[in-house]
Amino acid sequence: MTDSAADWPQAAVEALRTAVADLGGSLGPLLVEAVRHLETLVLTGPGETVAAVAVPAAVFGRLTDRAAPAGLLACAAATYLALDVLDDRMDGEEPAFWADRSANEIMMGAQVLLLTANQSLSLAASGVAEGAATELTSLFRAMIAEVTEGQLQTEQPLTETTTPASVGAAISARSGAMLAGFAGLAAVLAGAAPAEVEAARAFGRELAVARQHVNDLTELLGDQTADLRNRTPTMAAALALQALPAADRPALITSMQTAVADRDARRRLVAALTPAIAEVCVLVQLHLSQARRVTRTLPRRGVGPDGLDQLIEHTATTLRSPHVHRPSAPGVLRPGTRALPERSRVPG
């Protein structure tokens, strides 16, 4: 990994700060808060935490010996922040930033961030061939559309008929689409061949699905309650439901609701879900294995681990940590363990 590629966290903060610098009035303080939130995330912890920005930086660094364009980083950062805050609003939670703002301010701020993302991508595309610029625009629009569709699917509450296939499809459409989209944008800007663009997109999708499963397990086994309260269809819940006779499924859904406010019920629920949790851990490992396989099809500019390898390892480390509850289910996180601090349904 080159020094320029490794410097992407600071570069992303500066790129977003520059992109919103000319917006004053009531929007000015809002956007300053957003930039500060990004700065806290990427400069005070592992940069891999914000995969929506780390992935395009890593893909571009893998395919070139140059730092990722400022427009690409600003686009990724603005999109991530906008979808993060909108996701919190849909879940009925206080957003990670703008928590003291009105609902109207939050919605308008998110719209401005998405407009900033689009404008930043246009600036990044100004230095590429016309065909590549058109492809960039198409990839970004398709990504936003797919993420939106996936988010709407996820807002459908867990029911007795929810299947692992439907949960997997929603996660791929929501989380997978974002990281696949940004990986593809980075590859096109790097001048990659079509096969390399598709490989980069496949890497982003596999990594995103693995991270989403880890995030969902982290919430289930920790102290967060949004997924249980909102009856979010997670893979562990779907696997557990489908393993039961139809007559027993309503009781499991009821126990999930009870577990929102009752710690003893939460422990009993986790115990009941242990086999499903173990299955999800295996799924995480399979998706990371696929991500590793895809990286081997992309040209490597140097020796040793690069940004793509580090992103995989950041997720895999959670399943190998000392906090893993190995005696009952290999790879299961203990309650209270925090693995990846992203919001549950935003992959970045």
N, C-alpha and C positions, 0 to 999 in steps of 0.2 A: 504494500500500500504506500503510495507516494506521500510526501509531506503535504502537498497541495490537497490531495484527497482527504487526508486525515484532518485538515483544518476546516472541514465543512460546517461544524456547528457554529463557529463564530461567523463564518461567511454567510450562513443562512440567516442569522439574526440581523446582520448588517444589510443583507439583501432585502429582507422584509421591511426593515426600518426605512431604507431608502425608498422602497416602493410606495409607502404610505406617508412619506414626509410632507408631501404637498397638500394633504387633506387636513384642513383646519376646521374651525367652527366647533360644533358639538361633537363631530366625529373624531377630532384630533385626540382628545383624552382617551376615548374608547380604544383607538388603534394603538396608542402608546401602551395601554394596559395589555393588549394582545401581544405586542412585541415583547414586553417584559415577561409575560407568561412563557412564551417560547424560549426566551433567554434562560429562564430558570430551569426549564426542562432539559435543554441540551447542553448547558454549560455547568450545571451543578451535579449532574449525574452522568451515567453512560449515554453517549449520543445515540446508541442503538435504541434507547427508550422510545424515541419518536421515529418509528420506522418509516412513516410517510415521507420524511425528509432524508433519513439515512439511506433508504433504498436507492432513490435516484442518484444520490451522491456516490454511493458505492458502485452502482452499475456504470456510471459515467467514468469513474476512476478505473474500473476494470478494463474498459474498452479504449481508453485514451491515456495519455500521460499529462493531461490537463485537469485543472480544477473544474468542477461542475459550474456551468454558467449561472450568474446571479439570478437571471430570469427564471431558470428552472427551480432553483432553491426557493425563491420568493413564491413562485406558483405553488410548490408543494407545501410550504409552511402556511400560506394563507388558506389553502384548501383544508388542510388538517385542522387548523384553528376554527374555521367556520363550521365544519362538520362536527367537530368536537362539541362546540357550544350548542349547536342545534340538536345533537343527540341528547345532551343533558336536558334540554327543554322538553323534548319528546318523552323523556323518562320521568318528568316531573321533579327533577333534581336541580339544586343550585349548580350553575356552571362552575368550572374550575377557575374561570376568570369572568369579569363582568357580573359577579355575584350580587353586587349592590345596585345593579342597573335595572331599569324597567323592562318589561317584556318587549315593548316597542323598540327600545334602544338596542336590545340584544338582537332582535330580528333584523333591524336595519344594519347593525354592525356586521352581522354574518353575511348579509347581502353584499356589503362593500368589500368584505374580505374575498368573496367569490369573484367579484368584478376585478379586484386587484390581482387575483390568481390568473384570470384570463388575460388581463393586460400584460402581466409579467411574462406569461408564456409567449405572447405575441412578440415581445421584445427579444426573448431568447430565440425565436424563430426567424428574426429579421436577418440573421447572418447565415441562414441555410438556404438550399435550393428551394424553388417554389413548390416542387412536389413534396419535399420533406415538410415544408411549412404547412401544407394542406393536411398531411398525415398527422402532424402534431395536433392541429385543431380537431381533427376527427377523433383521435385517440382520447383527447381530454373530454370532449362532449360525450363520447360513448362511456367513458369512465364515470362521469357524474351521473349519467342516466342509469347505469347499472347499479351504482352504489345507492342511489335513491330508491330504485326498485327493491333492492335487497333490504334496505332499511324498512320499507313499508311491509315487506314480508315478515321481518322480525317483529314488527309491532303487533302482528297477529298473535294472540296469547296461546300459551301451551294448552292443548286439549288432550283428551284421551286417545285421539287418533293421530297425534303428531308423530311423525316417523323420523328416524335418523337421516333418511334420504332428503326429506324436506328441510331439516335443519342444516344439513351439509350444503344444500343448494343455496339457502339464504346466506350462509356465511361466505360461500364462494362469491356470491353476487355482491355482497356488501364489503366485507373485509378484503376478500381476494381481489375484487375489481380495483380497489384503490391502489394497492401495492403493485398489482400487475400493470395498471395504467401508468403510474409514475416510473416504474422500471422501463416500460416501453417508450415513454417520452424521453428518458435519459439515453436509451439506446439509439433512438432516431437522431437526437441531437449530436450523439457521438459519431454519427455516420455509419452505424452498423448495417450489415447485410440483413435482409428480411429474416433469414433463419436465426440470426443472433437477436433480433428484436423479439421474435417469438420465444426464444429461450429465456431472455431477460424477463418477459412477461410471465412465463411459467414459473420462474424463480420467485417473482413477487407474489404470485397467487399461492404457491405452496407455503411460503414463509408466513403469509398473512393468515392462512387457515390454521396453521400450527399455533401462531401467537394468539388467535382468537380463542382457540380451545384452552390454552393456558390461562388466558384472562378469565374465561368463564369458570374454570376450576378455582382460580385464585379467589374469585368472589364467593363461590359456593363454600369454600373451606375457610374463608376469612370472616371478616365482620361486616362486609357489605350486604345490603339487602335488596338492591334494585331489581336484580333478576328474579328473585323470589316474589317480591311485591308485585312486579309487573307481569308475572307468569311468563317470563321470557323463555322461548323454546331453545334451550341449550342442548348440546349433544348428550351430556350425561343424563339429563331428564328424559330425553327421547329414548335412549337406550334402555333406561330403567323401566319406562312405561311399556315398551314393546316386549320386554321380558316377562311381563305380568299377564295373567288372564284378564280379559276385558272387564270382568266384574270387579277386579281389585284395583283398577287404575284410578277411579275417582278418589279412593282413599289416599293414594300417593299424592295426587294433586292437592287434596285438602291438607295433607301433612306439610307440603311446601308452603302453603299459606300460613299455617300455624307457626312454622319455623321462622317467620319474619321477625316476630317479637319475643319468641320463647327460646332461650338458649338451650334448654334441655331438649326441646323438640328439634332444634337445629342439629344437635349432636346425634339424636336418633335418626334424623333424616340422612345425615352424612354416612352413618353406619349402614343404613339401608341401601344407599347409593354406591357403596364401595366397589362392587363388581363393575358397575357402569363407569365409575371414575377411573378404574384401572384400564378399561377398554379405551377411554378417551386418551389416557397417557400413551397407550400404544399407537393410537391414531396420530398423536403429536409426533412421535418418533418416526412414523412412516412418512408423514408430510415433510419432515426435516430431511429424511433420507432422500426423498425425491428432489428437494431443493438442492442438496449436495450434488446429486447426479446431474442436475441441469447446469450447475456452475462449471462442471468439467467440460461442457460443450462450448463455453465462452473462452475466448483467448485470454491468457494471463500475461500481464505486462512485466511482472516481477516474480520474485520467489517468496515463499512464506505466505502466511494468511493475509488476506486483504479484507476490504469492507464486507464483501459478500459472506466470507467465512465467519467474520466477527458477528454478523447479524444472526447467522444460524447458531453459533455458539452461545450467543446471549440468551436465546430461547432454550437451547438444550441444557444449559447450566441449571435452570430451574428444576429439571427432572433429575439432576444428579446431585443436588445440593444436600447438605447435612440435614435439612428440614424435611426431606422426603420421608414419608411414613412407610418404610419398607416392610415391616413385619406382616401387615394385613393385605397390602396391595402395592406391589412395586411401582414406584413412580408417582405415588399420590402425595400431594402437598399436605402438610399439617395445617389445621386451622390457625389462622393468624399470619401465615406466611405471606409475604408480598413478593411477587415475582416481577411482574411488569406493571408499572403504574399507569398505563393508559386506561381510558374509560372503556367499559366493557364492550360496547358495540362500535367503537371506533378503532380501527386497526393500527392507527399510527402511533 
